[in-house]
Amino acid sequence: MTDDKKNRSEPDRSRVSGSEDYEVRHFAEKHGISAAEARDLIRRHGNDREALMAAVRAKGVNRSA
């Protein structure tokens, strides 16, 4: 099922959908990593945005402002 972009409630924002290219690209660009790295992080750590951001910080590549 396609992600409903109009549904911006908290549960939708707290997750990164690995099956939605635009979400993976946005997360990757925001954190200065490649889309492939973002997908790998989603596979290893799940789709919880906070857990993914912690994993990016642990790698030391977070370039978001």
DSSP file (Angstrom, degrees, kcal/mol; ACC not computed):
  #  RESIDUE AA STRUCTURE BP1 BP2  ACC     N-H-->O    O-->H-N    N-H-->O    O-->H-N    TCO  KAPPA ALPHA  PHI   PSI    X-CA   Y-CA   Z-CA
    1    1 A M              0   0    0      0, 0.0     2,-0.1     0, 0.0     3,-0.1   0.000 360.0 360.0 360.0 137.7    0.0    0.0    0.0
    2    2 A T        -     0   0    0      1,-0.1     2,-0.2    18,-0.0    18,-0.0  -0.436 360.0-103.6 -72.6 142.4    1.3    3.4   -0.9
    3    3 A D        -     0   0    0     -2,-0.1     2,-1.0     1,-0.1    -1,-0.1  -0.468  31.5-126.0 -64.7 131.2    2.2    5.8    1.9
    4    4 A D    >   -     0   0    0     -2,-0.2     3,-1.2     1,-0.2    -1,-0.1  -0.720  20.2-166.6 -83.5 104.5   -0.5    8.5    2.4
    5    5 A K  T 3  S+     0   0    0     -2,-1.0    -1,-0.2     1,-0.3    -2,-0.0   0.689  85.7  60.6 -66.8 -18.0    1.5   11.7    2.1
    6    6 A K  T 3  S+     0   0    0      1,-0.1     2,-1.3    -3,-0.1    -1,-0.3   0.734  86.5  81.1 -79.7 -22.9   -1.5   13.6    3.5
    7    7 A N    <   +     0   0    0     -3,-1.2    -1,-0.1     1,-0.1    -3,-0.1  -0.699  51.4 159.3 -86.1  93.3   -1.4   11.6    6.7
    8    8 A R        +     0   0    0     -2,-1.3    -1,-0.1     4,-0.1     5,-0.1  -0.043  19.9 140.9-107.2  30.1    1.3   13.4    8.6
    9    9 A S    >>  -     0   0    0      1,-0.1     4,-1.6     3,-0.1     3,-0.7  -0.166  69.5 -92.9 -67.0 168.7    0.4   12.3   12.1
   10   10 A E  H 3> S+     0   0    0      1,-0.2     4,-1.8     2,-0.2     3,-0.2   0.874 122.4  56.5 -55.5 -45.8    3.1   11.4   14.6
   11   11 A P  H 34 S+     0   0    0      0, 0.0    -1,-0.2     0, 0.0     4,-0.2   0.877 108.1  49.9 -57.0 -35.2    3.3    7.7   13.9
   12   12 A D  H X4 S+     0   0    0     -3,-0.7     3,-0.8     1,-0.2    -2,-0.2   0.882 112.8  45.9 -69.3 -38.0    4.0    8.5   10.2
   13   13 A R  H 3< S+     0   0    0     -4,-1.6    -1,-0.2     1,-0.2    -3,-0.1   0.709 104.1  62.7 -77.6 -20.4    6.7   11.0   11.0
   14   14 A S  T 3< S+     0   0    0     -4,-1.8    35,-2.6    -5,-0.2    36,-0.4   0.469 101.2  61.0 -85.7   0.6    8.4    8.7   13.5
   15   15 A R  B <   -A   48   0A   0     -3,-0.8     2,-0.5    33,-0.2    33,-0.2  -0.905  66.8-146.2-126.3 153.2    9.2    6.1   10.9
   16   16 A V        -     0   0    0     31,-2.4     2,-0.7    -2,-0.3    -3,-0.1  -0.982  22.9-138.3-117.0 117.1   11.2    5.9    7.7
   17   17 A S    >   -     0   0    0     -2,-0.5     3,-1.2     1,-0.2     7,-0.3  -0.651  10.1-163.2 -80.2 114.1    9.7    3.7    5.1
   18   18 A G  T 3  S+     0   0    0     -2,-0.7    -1,-0.2     1,-0.2    25,-0.1   0.659  89.6  57.8 -68.5 -15.9   12.4    1.6    3.4
   19   19 A S  T 3  S+     0   0    0      1,-0.1     2,-0.7     5,-0.0    -1,-0.2   0.542  90.4  79.3 -92.4  -7.1   10.0    0.8    0.6
   20   20 A E    X>  -     0   0    0     -3,-1.2     4,-2.1     1,-0.2     3,-0.6  -0.888  65.8-159.4-104.4 109.0    9.4    4.4   -0.3
   21   21 A D  H 3> S+     0   0    0     -2,-0.7     4,-2.9     1,-0.2     5,-0.2   0.863  90.1  55.4 -55.7 -40.1   12.2    5.8   -2.4
   22   22 A Y  H 3> S+     0   0    0      1,-0.2     4,-2.2     2,-0.2    -1,-0.2   0.864 108.6  47.9 -65.6 -34.1   11.4    9.5   -1.6
   23   23 A E  H <> S+     0   0    0     -3,-0.6     4,-2.5     2,-0.2    -1,-0.2   0.911 113.2  47.3 -71.1 -41.6   11.6    8.8    2.1
   24   24 A V  H  X S+     0   0    0     -4,-2.1     4,-2.6    -7,-0.3    -2,-0.2   0.934 113.7  48.3 -63.5 -46.0   14.9    7.0    1.8
   25   25 A R  H  X S+     0   0    0     -4,-2.9     4,-2.9     2,-0.2     5,-0.2   0.919 112.1  49.0 -60.8 -44.7   16.3    9.7   -0.4
   26   26 A H  H  X S+     0   0    0     -4,-2.2     4,-2.5    -5,-0.2    -1,-0.2   0.937 113.0  46.4 -61.9 -47.4   15.2   12.5    2.0
   27   27 A F  H  X S+     0   0    0     -4,-2.5     4,-1.6     1,-0.2    -1,-0.2   0.927 114.5  48.2 -60.8 -44.9   16.6   10.7    5.0
   28   28 A A  H  X>S+     0   0    0     -4,-2.6     5,-2.4     1,-0.2     4,-0.6   0.932 113.6  45.7 -62.6 -47.9   19.9   10.1    3.2
   29   29 A E  H ><5S+     0   0    0     -4,-2.9     3,-0.8     1,-0.2    -1,-0.2   0.901 111.0  53.3 -63.6 -40.9   20.3   13.6    1.9
   30   30 A K  H 3<5S+     0   0    0     -4,-2.5    -1,-0.2    -5,-0.2    -2,-0.2   0.844 117.1  37.5 -62.9 -33.8   19.4   15.1    5.3
   31   31 A H  H 3<5S-     0   0    0     -4,-1.6    32,-0.5    -5,-0.2    -1,-0.2   0.328 111.3-114.0-105.9   7.2   22.1   13.1    7.1
   32   32 A G  T <<5S+     0   0    0     -3,-0.8     2,-0.3    -4,-0.6    -3,-0.2   0.835  75.4 117.6  69.4  34.2   24.8   13.2    4.4
   33   33 A I      < -     0   0    0     -5,-2.4    -1,-0.2    -6,-0.2    -2,-0.1  -0.821  67.5 -97.1-125.0 167.1   24.8    9.5    3.5
   34   34 A S     >  -     0   0    0     -2,-0.3     4,-2.2     1,-0.1     5,-0.1  -0.401  31.5-114.7 -79.5 161.8   24.0    7.6    0.4
   35   35 A A  H  > S+     0   0    0      1,-0.2     4,-2.6     2,-0.2     5,-0.2   0.868 118.9  55.4 -62.7 -35.9   20.5    6.1   -0.3
   36   36 A A  H  > S+     0   0    0      2,-0.2     4,-2.2     1,-0.2    -1,-0.2   0.903 107.7  48.3 -64.4 -40.4   22.2    2.6   -0.2
   37   37 A E  H  > S+     0   0    0      2,-0.2     4,-2.5     1,-0.2    -2,-0.2   0.903 110.8  51.5 -64.7 -40.3   23.7    3.4    3.3
   38   38 A A  H  X S+     0   0    0     -4,-2.2     4,-2.3     2,-0.2    -2,-0.2   0.926 110.2  48.0 -62.6 -44.8   20.2    4.6    4.4
   39   39 A R  H  X S+     0   0    0     -4,-2.6     4,-2.5     1,-0.2    -1,-0.2   0.897 110.8  52.1 -62.5 -39.6   18.6    1.3    3.2
   40   40 A D  H  X S+     0   0    0     -4,-2.2     4,-2.3     1,-0.2    -2,-0.2   0.914 109.5  49.0 -63.0 -42.7   21.3   -0.7    4.9
   41   41 A L  H  X S+     0   0    0     -4,-2.5     4,-3.1     2,-0.2     5,-0.3   0.898 110.3  51.3 -63.0 -40.0   20.7    1.2    8.2
   42   42 A I  H  X S+     0   0    0     -4,-2.3     4,-1.8     1,-0.2    -2,-0.2   0.910 110.8  48.7 -63.6 -41.7   16.9    0.6    7.9
   43   43 A R  H  < S+     0   0    0     -4,-2.5    -2,-0.2     1,-0.2    -1,-0.2   0.911 119.6  37.7 -63.0 -41.6   17.6   -3.2    7.3
   44   44 A R  H  < S+     0   0    0     -4,-2.3    -2,-0.2    -5,-0.2    -1,-0.2   0.839 131.0  24.8 -80.9 -33.6   19.9   -3.4   10.3
   45   45 A H  H  < S-     0   0    0     -4,-3.1     3,-0.4     1,-0.3    -3,-0.2   0.457 103.1-119.2-115.0  -2.3   18.1   -1.0   12.8
   46   46 A G     <  -     0   0    0     -4,-1.8    -1,-0.3    -5,-0.3    -2,-0.1  -0.376  41.9 -66.8  88.4-174.1   14.5   -1.0   11.7
   47   47 A N  S    S+     0   0    0     -2,-0.1   -31,-2.4    -4,-0.1     2,-0.5   0.286  83.3 126.6-104.0  11.0   12.5    1.9   10.5
   48   48 A D  B  >  -A   15   0A   0     -3,-0.4     4,-2.2   -33,-0.2   -33,-0.2  -0.585  53.9-146.3 -70.5 120.4   12.3    4.0   13.8
   49   49 A R  H  > S+     0   0    0    -35,-2.6     4,-2.6    -2,-0.5     5,-0.2   0.871  95.6  51.1 -58.8 -42.1   13.6    7.4   12.9
   50   50 A E  H  > S+     0   0    0    -36,-0.4     4,-2.1     1,-0.2    -1,-0.2   0.911 111.0  48.1 -63.9 -42.2   15.2    8.1   16.3
   51   51 A A  H  > S+     0   0    0      2,-0.2     4,-1.9     1,-0.2    -1,-0.2   0.888 112.6  49.4 -65.2 -38.5   17.1    4.7   16.1
   52   52 A L  H  X S+     0   0    0     -4,-2.2     4,-2.2     2,-0.2    -2,-0.2   0.906 109.9  50.1 -67.4 -41.7   18.3    5.5   12.6
   53   53 A M  H  X S+     0   0    0     -4,-2.6     4,-2.4     1,-0.2    -2,-0.2   0.886 110.0  51.3 -64.5 -37.1   19.5    9.0   13.5
   54   54 A A  H  X S+     0   0    0     -4,-2.1     4,-2.2     2,-0.2    -1,-0.2   0.887 109.2  50.7 -64.7 -38.5   21.4    7.4   16.5
   55   55 A A  H  X S+     0   0    0     -4,-1.9     4,-1.4     2,-0.2    -2,-0.2   0.887 110.1  49.5 -66.5 -38.7   23.0    4.9   14.1
   56   56 A V  H  X>S+     0   0    0     -4,-2.2     5,-1.4     2,-0.2     4,-0.9   0.927 111.6  48.8 -65.2 -44.3   24.0    7.7   11.7
   57   57 A R  H ><5S+     0   0    0     -4,-2.4     3,-0.7     1,-0.2    -2,-0.2   0.888 107.6  55.3 -62.4 -38.4   25.5    9.7   14.6
   58   58 A A  H 3<5S+     0   0    0     -4,-2.2    -1,-0.2     1,-0.3    -2,-0.2   0.828 105.0  53.0 -64.1 -31.8   27.4    6.6   15.8
   59   59 A K  H 3<5S-     0   0    0     -4,-1.4    -1,-0.3    -3,-0.2    -2,-0.2   0.703 109.2-130.1 -74.6 -18.8   28.9    6.3   12.3
   60   60 A G  T <<5S+     0   0    0     -4,-0.9    -3,-0.2    -3,-0.7    -2,-0.1   0.755  78.5 106.7  78.3  25.2   30.1    9.9   12.7
   61   61 A V      < +     0   0    0     -5,-1.4     2,-0.5   -30,-0.0    -4,-0.2   0.309  33.6 132.4-117.1   8.1   28.7   11.1    9.3
   62   62 A N        +     0   0    0     -6,-0.4   -30,-0.2     1,-0.2   -31,-0.1  -0.478  19.9 167.2 -67.1 115.0   25.7   13.1   10.3
   63   63 A R        +     0   0    0    -32,-0.5    -1,-0.2    -2,-0.5   -31,-0.1   0.178  29.3 127.7-112.7  15.3   26.0   16.4    8.4
   64   64 A S              0   0    0    -33,-0.2   -33,-0.1     1,-0.1   -34,-0.1  -0.432 360.0 360.0 -74.2 150.0   22.5   17.7    9.1
   65   65 A A              0   0    0    -35,-0.1    -1,-0.1    -2,-0.1   -34,-0.1   0.437 360.0 360.0 -90.8 360.0   22.2   21.2   10.5
